[in-house]
Amino acid sequence: MRGRTPPASIARILRQESGFGCAVCGCPIIEYHHIIEWREEKHFDPEHMVALCPSHHSEYGKLPKSKSYSVKANPINLRNGRISGYLGGNKEQKLLRLGSMIVEDCVSAIDYGGNSIISYRQIDGEFRLNVFIPDEEFWPEVEIKQNNMAASIGQFWDIEFKTNWVKFRRAKGNVFLTIDFRGEEVEIDGELTLGGNLISLSEAQNRMGGGTFKNVKMQNCHTALAIGPDGRVFRPNYAMRSPRPWYMPRKH
């Protein structure tokens, strides 16, 4: 036996059934609670385990088993269709690595149609990341505002979240987005589609529109990488009668 830590496949099953967070409160920092206690039976049976945050893991270990089975059957993130949490680190990073491109002191790292897709600021010595990854209808699929993350969970096969690291997968072996605060630079890798444009970000090289580039540094600029139409794409909102994105061409 490998101790109480479940195998990766079992941990993933438990994340998926809980909406990638604590079944009680939705917190994405989770542990794996044995409803049938380890001292009773040394097992990794997902039918008798549930994903819980550290606080609720401690609490539900003291409650009747029926309470754990109840939250397991109706986790809050599945009810809401979303996951949220604070992502950050304790290092004073000043650089952003987007695949093989280094960005320093730029207003926007990636811009699409006048929308900042990825940017950051230094606030009181802390690296504050902003990310807007839209779906096909330009609603936010993953959004981070000053390190506060929220994401729709319906399109994801797995989401792994630590305090300073998150990875989204659409399918087995298909990494959609990784954000990592653990190093001297904040690192973002993944494969994003913006307005039909595929952007592949990896440390080996970046790919966009059939071209590749690597080992690029953008410093003290307004926008490091701009794609999309020559104008402004406006996000939909529920104040619209028929919510949908709309485009305003640039005036020349």
Disulfide bonds with the S-S distance in Angstrom:
none
